[in-house]
Amino acid sequence: MATIKDIAEKVGVSIATVSRVLNQDETFNVSDETKLKIFQVAEELNYKRAKPNRKKKKKTIGSVTLLYWYTTKLELSDPYYLSLRLGIEEQVKLQGFQIETIHAKEKLDVTTIATDGLILLGKYSETYLEQLQQSFPNLVLVDGYSSHPAIDTVAPDLTSATKQIIEHYLSKGIADIGLICGVEDTLDGEKINDVRLITYQKEMMTRNLYYPNRVYLGRFTAQSGYELMKTIIEREELLPAYIVGSDTMATGCLKALNEHHIAIPNQVSLISFNDTPMAQYTHPSLSSVRIYTDIMAETAVSLFAERMISERPVGKKVTIPTTIIYRDSSV
């Protein structure tokens, strides 16, 4: 079994550094590159973090298949999904289930898998979910939404968070607010209406403050954030405040702003989403919406275990509250 020492030797850092990164020590200052390398090596070595003061390991009571729409390579650029996956896998084992994780690059026929049910992490179309539910009554969707009456869902409250950011900017006397966000597709190629975009449009329209040319859409990557912000600057369309869809996108935005010597937050403010570990170590540090991935993972597995016992025919739709963490990137 791999140890922290093994990871430290392969990455070329101290044991203490590996320990603090894996335990998500928010007071520890280390580069994003080092963090991602530690997570990558931990994954390669199949490192399993020991849990102190735990009760004796439970006997296996069933099996779960985690259907995951990200590849290992993709998740290393998005710590949000990495955190969710690791949290679900850990909680499944603590509950006494066996787990198999399938990294799905495209729509899959999983109806032949021998499992007691599915936990789906990511974005899936209603059509695909309907097909899966017919084969697996025990089905929980994480970080997505389904209107299907029998499917459990667990998702962060992005609607309230977006409204709160708008209210915050307005309270500071800023009415010119832009949105920089990503666009995602389901496994079978359907475009997703992002909750942040929908909420932004509705709230700004209500106040007669909505202008379509203030919305910039790309991918949830640092490169996309960089390119979108660079375009805004070159077009001389920079606004005093932006809502950014993720910390990863926001790091790209910061790079473009810093390259053009634009003062943050004096000239432009940014508030992003996810509050991943990188948020507090950017320059300047990012104001960000904290999404409680640990609670989302725990809730998803609890719902799955409950379905195993009760066989309830009706799904539960659980929305996990969020918190805005204000740092140096916003007024």
N, C-alpha and C positions, 0 to 999 in steps of 0.2 A: 504494500500500500504506500502511495506517495506521501511524503511529509513536506512540511513547510521548508525544511532544510533543502530538500530536493529541488523545490521550486526556486529558492534563493540562489542556489548554485547555478542553475540553468539560465536564470535571468541575469545573474551577476550583481545582485543586491544583497543586503543583509537580511537575516531571518526576521529581524524586527520590522523591516520595511514590508516584507511579504505579509506578516501577521497583521499589521495595521491596515494595509490595503484590503485584504480579504475580509477584515472585520469592519470595513467602511468607516474608519476613524476620521471624522470630519475635521479634526484639529491637525491632521497630519498633512504636510505640504510635500507633494511629490508630483512629478509631471504626468500628464495624461498618457503620454507614450509609455511610461514605465508601468502605470496602472493597467493599461490594456495588455501589455506584454505579460504581466503577472497573471491576469485572468486567462489569457490564452494558454500559457504554460500549465496553469492549474487544470484547465480543461483537457489539455493533451495528456497530462499525467493521471487524469481521472482522480484528482484530489478531492477528498471528502473531509470537510471540516468537522472536527470532533465537537460534540455538544456537551458541555460540562453539566454535572448534576442532573442528568436525565435519568428517568426511570429505565428499568431493564427493557431492552428492545422487545417490541410486541411481535407476536407471531403474525405471519402474513395472513391477511384476512380476505384478500382479493387482488385483482390486477387492474391497473389503470394504464391507458395509452395516452401519452401527451402528444397531441398533434400540433406541431410548431411550425409556423410559416417562415421562419428565418433560418438561414444557414449559419453555421458557426462563424464564417467569415463576416457575414453581414452584422451579426450581433456584436462583434468586437468594435464596430463603429457606432453602436447604439447601446450604451450601458443600461438603458431603461428596460429593453427586452431581455438582456442578459440577466438583470436582477430578477425579473419576473420568472424566467425559466428556472433559475437556480432555486428561487423561493418555492416554487410549486414542487420541484423534484424533492426538495428537503421535506416539505410538509407531507407529501405523499408517503414517504418512507416512515416518518414519525407516526403517521396514522396506521401503519402496519400493512400498507399495500405494496405489491410489486409494481414497478413502473418501467415502461418502455417509451423512449422519446423518439419520435419520428420527425426529422427535419423535412418538411414538405416544400418543394420548390414549385410545385404545380398541383392542380386538383388531382387527388388520389382516390383510388377505389380501395377503401380500407374495410369494406364490409366483411372481408374474410378473416380479419384479425381476431384471434382468440383473446378477448379481454372482457372485463365486466363493465367497461364504459370508457368514455373519452373525456379528456379535458383538452379543449382547443384554445391555443394561445395565438392571438392575432386576428386578422380580418378575413371573414368568410361570407360568401353570398347567402342570401336566404334560401335560394334553390339548393345549394350544396348542404346547408344545415338541415333542411327538410329531409334530404336523402339520408344523411347520417342519423338523424333522430329515429327514422323508421327502423334502422338496424341496431341502434344503441339508445335505449330509453334513458340510460344514465349518461347525461351529456351536460357538460358545463363549459360555457364560453367565457374566456377571460380577455379583457381589454377590447371587447367588441359588444355589439348589441344585436339582438334578434327579437322580432315581434312574435316568434313562434311561442304559443302558450305553454309548451311542455319543456322548453329549454331554459336552464338556469343561466344567468349572465352576471358577471362581476366586472364593473368598469368604474374608472375614476370620474368624479363630477367635474368634467371640463366645462360644462355650461355655466355653472356658478362661478368657476374660476375666471372665465373669460369676462363675465359681467363685472366681477370685482376689479379686474385690471382696468377696464374702461372707466369704472367709477373712480378708481384711484387717480387716473390721469386727469379726469374731469375735475376732481377735487383740487388738483394742482393748477387748474386754470388752463389745461391743455385739451383743446377740442380736436386738433388735427392729429388723428391717430391712424396709423397704418397697420396692416397685417402682412406678415411674411410667414407662410405656412407651407407644409408639404401636402402632396396628393398621393394617396395610396390606392392600390388595387387589391381586390380579393384574389384568392388562388386561381379562380377561373376567369379573371380578367375584368371584373366589374369595377367601375370607378366608385370610390367611397365619398359620400358627402361628409367632410370633416366637421365634427361638432364645433370646433373653434371657429371655423369659417362661417357656418350657419348662424352661430350665436352673434358673432361680430356683425354680420350683415343685418341681422334683425335689430340688434341694439342700436347700431348707428343709424339705421333707417328711421327708427322710432324717434330719434333726436334730430332728424334731418341733417345728419352729419356724414352720410354714406356717399362715397365716391368710388366707383369701380376701379379707377386707375390707382387707387391707394392699396389695392390688394395685389400681392405678388405671390405666385404659387410655383413651387418646384418640388424637390424631394427632401426627405428628412435627413439630409446629410450636411456636413460642414461645407463641402464644396458648393453645394447648391445655395446655402445661405450666403456664402462669399460672393458668388456670381450675382445673386439677386440684389444684394446690397450695393455691389459695385455698379450695377446697372442703374440703380436709383441715384447714386451719387453722380454718375456721368451724365444722367439726364437732368441733373439739378432739380430733382423732385424730392429731396430729403425732407422728411417731416420731423417735428420735435419728439415724436414718440411712436414706438412700434410694439405690437404684440408679436412674438416670434414663436412658432409652433413647437420647437424643442430646443434644449440646451445645445445639441449638436449643431443645429442650424445657426443658433446664436453665436457660437464660437466663430463660424465663418463670417457672420455679420461683423463681429468685433474686429476680425482681421482686416476686412475691407475698410472699416472706419478708421482704424489705427494707421493703415497705410496712407490714408488721405488726411491724416492729422486732424481728424474731427473729434472734438472734445466730448467725452461721455461722462456724466449725463448733461453737461452744460448745453451742448448743441442738440443732442439726441439721446433719448432714453430707450432702454430695451428691457422688457420683461418676458421671459421665456417659460417653458414648461418642462417638467420632470424632476428638477432639482437633483440631477445626478451628481456624483462626487466632483466632477470637473467644474461645476458651476462656481464654487467658491475659490477656485484657483486660476480662473481666467483673469485677464487684465483689461478693464477692471472686473471685479467679481460680479457674477450675474445675479440679478433678481430673478427668481424662478418660482414656479408653482410646484410645491412638493407633492408628489404622488406617492402614496404609501403602498409600495409594491409588496412589502412584507404582509400587510393586512389583506391586500387583494389575493395573494397566494394562499394565505391561511383560510380565507373565506371560501375560495373556490374549492379547496380540498374538503373543507367541512361540509359544503353543500353536496359534494359528491358522496361522501360517507353517509350523509343523511339520506340521500336517495337510495343508497344500497339497502338501508335498513327499512325505510318507510314505504318505498316504492310509490311515492306520491306522483300523481299524474300531471300536476300543475307545476310549472317552473317558477322560480323566484328571480326577480330582477333586482340585484343589489348594486347600489351606487355608493362608492366610498368617497367621503369628503376630502377636500384638498386644503392646503394652506399656502399662502403666498409668502415666500421668504424674501424680504427686501434687502438688497445689497447695493453695491456702488454703481451699478449700471443704470439705475433709474432715480428720478427725483422723488 
